[in-house]
Amino acid sequence: MSLMKKTTPDPGSLQAQYDRLRKSLAQIGYISQGSVLDRSKLRRPRSGYQWTRKVARKTITVALSPEQFHSLKQAVENERRLWKTIERMEKISRQILFGTVPNPPRRKKLGKKALGLI
């Protein structure tokens, strides 16, 4: 069984990934924190739709119309996608920065855990 040496990604391919993620941010649309609930589909139907979010460690709940529910549902999904994209961009940024900018002398190479990649 041969062991394959792990290679670091090419800075050019990392930059291309970063640029794709950056461009995808412009396509996201409206964003909103919190979550939306369709309470009309519960076993015992209740009153319509709700949007909840935390403000100063308190949960705020707002009743919604069906149109507001669908719009806010998309906005909440967009916000979650935004934060996942930013998290990926941050990891790629660290890979690029630690791979291309001069480092101080080290006894051991920085691992993925130290760089926050895992």
Sequence and secondary structure as in RCSB ss.txt:
>XXXX:A:sequence
MSLMKKTTPDPGSLQAQYDRLRKSLAQIGYISQGSVLDRSKLRRPRSGYQWTRKVARKTITVALSPEQFHSLKQA
VENERRLWKTIERMEKISRQILFGTVPNPPRRKKLGKKALGLI
>XXXX:A:secstr
          HHHHHHHHHHHHHHHTT      SEEEEGGGSSS  SSEEEEEEETTEEEEEEE HHHHHHHHHH
HHHHHHHHHHHHHHHHHHHHHHHHHS     SS   HHHHT  
